[in-house]
Amino acid sequence: MGKKKRSKIPQRRHDLAVSQGFRCCYCGEKFTKAGTPGAATLEHRNPKMHGGTNARENLAAACQKCNQDRGRRMQMAKQRKEKAKGAALLTSIQPQTAE
């Protein structure tokens, strides 16, 4: 059997944390140990859902709390946009009433 391929994510996350002085790119707090709200995570500055890539210049280290908060805000904005788009579509297909 061949060697199991190792993920580069832990090393990339560590390298980003080092380059940022072990501080979150959003709140500036020092990172805490893995599994806590302040643990370092990989953050896409330009989200993948908006065409962002995994290129080094598009990545940053953020604490888990900030990363999740940003993800929730983006998801809510996407849902509002889709809801508004759906409402506009419904308005455009409703029959006109005679006055």
MIMARTOR-60010 format. One record per residue: x, y, z of N, C-alpha, C in turn; residue in one letter. Coordinates in pm, 1 decimal. Layout:
# residues N
(r (X, Y, Z), (X, Y, Z), (X, Y, Z), 'A'),
...
# end
This chain:
# residues 99
(r (83.4, -118.2, 0.0), (0.0, 0.0, 0.0), (88.0, 124.7, 0.0), 'M'),
(r (39.1, 229.5, -67.0), (112.3, 355.5, -73.4), (90.2, 439.1, 51.0), 'G'),
(r (169.8, 543.5, 59.6), (154.5, 635.8, 172.3), (24.2, 712.2, 161.1), 'K'),
(r (-36.4, 737.7, 273.2), (-158.7, 816.9, 276.4), (-122.2, 963.1, 253.1), 'K'),
(r (-193.8, 1030.2, 163.6), (-166.1, 1169.5, 132.8), (-208.3, 1256.9, 250.6), 'K'),
(r (-115.6, 1341.5, 295.3), (-144.5, 1430.6, 407.9), (-202.9, 1561.1, 357.7), 'R'),
(r (-294.5, 1614.0, 432.6), (-355.4, 1742.1, 399.0), (-255.7, 1854.6, 424.5), 'S'),
(r (-256.7, 1954.6, 337.0), (-169.6, 2070.6, 354.9), (-237.5, 2179.4, 438.0), 'K'),
(r (-364.1, 2159.1, 472.6), (-439.7, 2262.2, 543.7), (-379.3, 2295.0, 680.8), 'I'),
(r (-347.4, 2196.7, 765.4), (-290.4, 2234.4, 895.7), (-162.4, 2317.8, 881.4), 'P'),
(r (-75.4, 2281.4, 788.4), (48.9, 2356.9, 769.2), (18.9, 2496.1, 716.2), 'Q'),
(r (-73.9, 2507.9, 621.1), (-109.6, 2639.0, 564.4), (-170.6, 2728.4, 672.3), 'R'),
(r (-258.9, 2670.9, 754.2), (-321.2, 2746.9, 862.5), (-214.2, 2795.4, 960.8), 'R'),
(r (-119.4, 2706.7, 993.8), (-11.1, 2743.6, 1085.4), (74.0, 2855.3, 1024.3), 'H'),
(r (109.8, 2842.1, 896.9), (191.7, 2944.2, 830.4), (122.1, 3080.0, 831.2), 'D'),
(r (-8.3, 3080.8, 806.4), (-84.3, 3206.4, 808.5), (-88.0, 3264.5, 949.9), 'L'),
(r (-110.0, 3177.9, 1047.8), (-113.8, 3224.2, 1187.3), (19.5, 3287.3, 1224.9), 'A'),
(r (128.8, 3224.6, 1186.1), (262.1, 3278.3, 1215.7), (277.8, 3415.2, 1151.0), 'V'),
(r (239.2, 3425.9, 1022.7), (256.9, 3553.0, 950.9), (170.3, 3664.9, 1008.9), 'S'),
(r (64.4, 3629.0, 1080.2), (-25.3, 3727.3, 1141.8), (3.7, 3744.4, 1290.7), 'Q'),
(r (114.3, 3691.0, 1336.8), (149.7, 3703.9, 1478.2), (55.9, 3626.9, 1569.5), 'G'),
(r (2.1, 3516.5, 1519.4), (-92.4, 3432.3, 1594.0), (-214.2, 3510.9, 1641.0), 'F'),
(r (-261.6, 3603.5, 1555.7), (-379.7, 3684.3, 1587.7), (-482.2, 3673.6, 1476.1), 'R'),
(r (-609.5, 3678.6, 1514.0), (-721.0, 3672.5, 1419.2), (-716.7, 3793.7, 1326.1), 'C'),
(r (-742.4, 3771.5, 1198.9), (-739.7, 3881.8, 1101.6), (-858.3, 3976.6, 1120.3), 'C'),
(r (-960.7, 3940.1, 1196.4), (-1076.9, 4025.6, 1218.8), (-1076.2, 4093.2, 1355.7), 'Y'),
(r (-1070.7, 4014.7, 1461.5), (-1082.1, 4073.3, 1595.8), (-946.6, 4103.7, 1659.0), 'C'),
(r (-839.7, 4046.1, 1605.1), (-705.9, 4073.6, 1657.1), (-669.4, 3996.9, 1782.9), 'G'),
(r (-759.7, 3911.9, 1830.2), (-730.7, 3832.8, 1950.4), (-630.7, 3722.6, 1917.4), 'E'),
(r (-551.6, 3684.4, 2019.6), (-457.0, 3573.5, 2001.4), (-535.0, 3442.8, 1987.1), 'K'),
(r (-482.4, 3353.8, 1902.8), (-546.2, 3223.2, 1885.0), (-532.8, 3139.0, 2010.3), 'F'),
(r (-631.7, 3053.6, 2032.9), (-631.5, 2962.0, 2145.8), (-610.6, 2820.7, 2093.2), 'T'),
(r (-616.3, 2722.6, 2180.8), (-593.0, 2584.7, 2138.3), (-706.7, 2534.6, 2049.8), 'K'),
(r (-679.3, 2433.2, 1970.7), (-777.2, 2374.5, 1878.9), (-902.7, 2330.6, 1954.0), 'A'),
(r (-1016.8, 2345.0, 1889.7), (-1143.0, 2302.1, 1948.4), (-1211.2, 2408.3, 2033.3), 'G'),
(r (-1154.3, 2527.5, 2041.0), (-1215.4, 2635.4, 2117.7), (-1260.3, 2745.6, 2021.2), 'T'),
(r (-1349.0, 2836.5, 2065.0), (-1396.2, 2942.6, 1975.6), (-1285.0, 3032.9, 1922.5), 'P'),
(r (-1171.6, 3037.2, 1989.8), (-1061.8, 3122.2, 1945.5), (-955.5, 3048.4, 1866.0), 'G'),
(r (-982.5, 2922.7, 1829.4), (-884.8, 2844.3, 1753.8), (-870.6, 2898.6, 1611.7), 'A'),
(r (-751.8, 2885.6, 1555.2), (-725.4, 2935.0, 1420.0), (-798.0, 2850.6, 1314.9), 'A'),
(r (-858.2, 2917.2, 1218.5), (-922.1, 2851.6, 1104.7), (-873.7, 2920.0, 977.4), 'T'),
(r (-890.0, 2852.8, 864.6), (-859.5, 2914.5, 735.7), (-979.8, 2996.2, 692.8), 'L'),
(r (-955.4, 3118.0, 654.5), (-1061.5, 3209.5, 610.3), (-1033.4, 3251.8, 467.0), 'E'),
(r (-1135.1, 3244.7, 382.6), (-1123.0, 3295.0, 245.6), (-1165.5, 3441.5, 247.5), 'H'),
(r (-1072.3, 3531.3, 216.9), (-1104.1, 3674.8, 215.7), (-1213.5, 3703.3, 113.0), 'R'),
(r (-1196.3, 3651.6, -7.0), (-1301.5, 3656.2, -108.6), (-1361.5, 3516.2, -108.4), 'N'),
(r (-1483.6, 3499.9, -56.6), (-1542.4, 3367.4, -38.8), (-1548.4, 3285.4, -167.8), 'P'),
(r (-1539.2, 3154.8, -151.8), (-1546.0, 3066.0, -267.1), (-1679.0, 3080.2, -339.3), 'K'),
(r (-1787.2, 3108.4, -264.4), (-1917.8, 3123.5, -328.3), (-1925.2, 3251.3, -412.4), 'M'),
(r (-1826.4, 3339.0, -398.5), (-1818.8, 3461.5, -478.1), (-1701.8, 3455.9, -574.8), 'H'),
(r (-1651.9, 3335.8, -600.0), (-1543.4, 3319.1, -695.9), (-1404.1, 3318.4, -636.8), 'G'),
(r (-1394.0, 3321.0, -504.5), (-1262.9, 3317.5, -440.2), (-1194.7, 3183.1, -459.7), 'G'),
(r (-1064.9, 3182.0, -445.2), (-986.8, 3060.0, -464.8), (-913.1, 3022.8, -336.5), 'T'),
(r (-840.9, 2912.5, -342.7), (-757.3, 2869.0, -231.4), (-615.8, 2923.9, -243.0), 'N'),
(r (-595.1, 3023.0, -327.8), (-463.1, 3083.3, -344.5), (-419.9, 3149.3, -213.8), 'A'),
(r (-291.9, 3145.3, -185.1), (-236.1, 3198.7, -60.1), (-282.0, 3342.6, -33.1), 'R'),
(r (-283.8, 3426.6, -137.3), (-320.1, 3567.4, -117.0), (-468.9, 3587.1, -85.8), 'E'),
(r (-550.7, 3483.4, -103.0), (-693.3, 3493.3, -70.7), (-724.5, 3432.4, 66.0), 'N'),
(r (-623.5, 3381.0, 134.3), (-645.5, 3314.6, 262.3), (-592.2, 3396.5, 378.1), 'L'),
(r (-655.6, 3379.9, 492.3), (-611.0, 3442.7, 615.6), (-646.5, 3348.3, 729.8), 'A'),
(r (-585.4, 3371.3, 844.1), (-619.2, 3294.5, 963.0), (-715.2, 3378.1, 1047.2), 'A'),
(r (-827.5, 3318.4, 1080.7), (-927.5, 3385.1, 1164.3), (-963.7, 3291.4, 1278.5), 'A'),
(r (-1005.1, 3349.2, 1390.4), (-1049.8, 3262.8, 1499.7), (-1181.1, 3196.9, 1456.2), 'C'),
(r (-1209.6, 3084.7, 1514.7), (-1327.7, 3007.3, 1476.9), (-1454.9, 3090.7, 1492.0), 'Q'),
(r (-1463.8, 3169.7, 1598.3), (-1583.2, 3250.0, 1622.4), (-1604.2, 3351.7, 1509.6), 'K'),
(r (-1499.6, 3426.5, 1474.4), (-1511.8, 3526.7, 1367.6), (-1543.4, 3460.7, 1233.6), 'C'),
(r (-1478.5, 3348.5, 1206.6), (-1501.0, 3278.8, 1080.4), (-1647.9, 3234.8, 1070.8), 'N'),
(r (-1701.5, 3177.8, 1176.9), (-1840.6, 3132.2, 1176.5), (-1937.6, 3249.4, 1171.4), 'Q'),
(r (-1907.6, 3356.9, 1243.6), (-1994.0, 3475.8, 1239.1), (-2000.9, 3531.8, 1097.5), 'D'),
(r (-1885.7, 3541.1, 1032.3), (-1882.4, 3593.1, 895.3), (-1960.9, 3500.6, 802.0), 'R'),
(r (-1944.3, 3370.5, 819.1), (-2018.0, 3274.4, 736.5), (-2168.1, 3288.7, 753.9), 'G'),
(r (-2213.0, 3306.6, 878.0), (-2357.2, 3324.2, 904.6), (-2409.4, 3452.4, 840.4), 'R'),
(r (-2333.4, 3562.3, 853.3), (-2376.8, 3689.6, 793.3), (-2386.8, 3677.7, 641.2), 'R'),
(r (-2290.5, 3609.9, 581.2), (-2292.9, 3593.9, 435.8), (-2409.2, 3507.0, 392.4), 'M'),
(r (-2437.6, 3401.9, 467.7), (-2549.6, 3313.2, 434.3), (-2681.9, 3387.6, 447.7), 'Q'),
(r (-2695.8, 3469.4, 551.8), (-2818.6, 3547.1, 569.8), (-2835.8, 3647.6, 455.9), 'M'),
(r (-2728.8, 3711.0, 414.3), (-2735.6, 3806.7, 303.4), (-2776.4, 3735.7, 174.5), 'A'),
(r (-2722.7, 3616.3, 153.9), (-2757.8, 3538.0, 34.6), (-2906.0, 3502.0, 37.0), 'K'),
(r (-2956.2, 3460.7, 154.1), (-3097.4, 3424.6, 165.8), (-3187.9, 3545.5, 143.6), 'Q'),
(r (-3149.4, 3663.4, 195.9), (-3229.1, 3784.6, 173.1), (-3233.6, 3819.1, 25.1), 'R'),
(r (-3120.0, 3805.0, -40.9), (-3112.0, 3835.2, -183.8), (-3201.4, 3739.8, -263.9), 'K'),
(r (-3196.6, 3611.5, -229.6), (-3279.8, 3512.2, -298.8), (-3428.1, 3537.0, -271.5), 'E'),
(r (-3461.3, 3576.3, -149.1), (-3599.8, 3604.8, -112.8), (-3651.1, 3725.3, -192.1), 'K'),
(r (-3570.5, 3829.5, -201.9), (-3608.8, 3948.8, -277.8), (-3624.4, 3914.9, -426.0), 'A'),
(r (-3536.9, 3830.7, -476.6), (-3544.0, 3789.1, -616.7), (-3673.4, 3711.2, -640.7), 'K'),
(r (-3709.9, 3623.1, -547.7), (-3833.1, 3545.1, -558.2), (-3955.9, 3633.9, -551.1), 'G'),
(r (-3954.4, 3733.7, -463.6), (-4067.8, 3825.7, -450.5), (-4083.6, 3907.1, -578.5), 'A'),
(r (-3973.6, 3948.7, -637.5), (-3980.0, 4025.2, -762.2), (-4036.2, 3938.7, -874.3), 'A'),
(r (-3998.4, 3811.7, -875.2), (-4048.2, 3720.4, -976.6), (-4198.7, 3700.0, -960.3), 'L'),
(r (-4245.4, 3681.9, -836.8), (-4388.8, 3664.4, -811.6), (-4467.0, 3787.9, -854.3), 'L'),
(r (-4414.5, 3904.2, -825.1), (-4480.7, 4028.7, -861.2), (-4492.5, 4040.7, -1012.8), 'T'),
(r (-4390.2, 3998.5, -1082.5), (-4390.1, 4012.0, -1228.6), (-4484.7, 3914.6, -1297.1), 'S'),
(r (-4523.2, 3803.8, -1230.6), (-4611.2, 3706.7, -1295.6), (-4755.1, 3712.5, -1245.0), 'I'),
(r (-4782.3, 3797.9, -1147.8), (-4918.9, 3809.2, -1098.8), (-5005.3, 3880.2, -1203.1), 'Q'),
(r (-5128.7, 3832.2, -1221.1), (-5216.5, 3895.7, -1320.6), (-5251.2, 4038.6, -1277.9), 'P'),
(r (-5257.2, 4125.2, -1377.1), (-5293.3, 4264.5, -1352.6), (-5444.6, 4273.1, -1334.1), 'Q'),
(r (-5489.8, 4351.7, -1240.0), (-5632.1, 4369.0, -1218.2), (-5677.9, 4495.7, -1287.0), 'T'),
(r (-5797.0, 4489.1, -1344.9), (-5853.3, 4606.4, -1414.1), (-5907.6, 4705.3, -1310.6), 'A'),
(r (-5886.7, 4830.8, -1336.0), (-5935.7, 4932.4, -1242.9), (-6062.1, 4993.7, -1292.4), 'E'),
# end
